């Protein structure tokens, strides 16, 4: 494996495991799994994975989740 391959794998792992909902410790991959399974709104995602129900009531993760949802929807409409 080349060094660039190794760096790309590390970058992808970090991206997938980046915490989106800090209060609940939910990584990006969990949010994306809910979106790919058909959750198409922030309330629906929150209901499925429990985001938005921590101490901040979604103030930190809500905008991040909406951004991920928007990016996903834009990419799938192409």
Secondary structure, DSSP 8 states (H G I E B T S, - for coil): --HHHHHHHHHHHHHHH-EEETTTTEEHHHHHHHHHTT--SHHHHHHHH-TT-STTTTTTHHHHHHHHHHHHHHHHT-
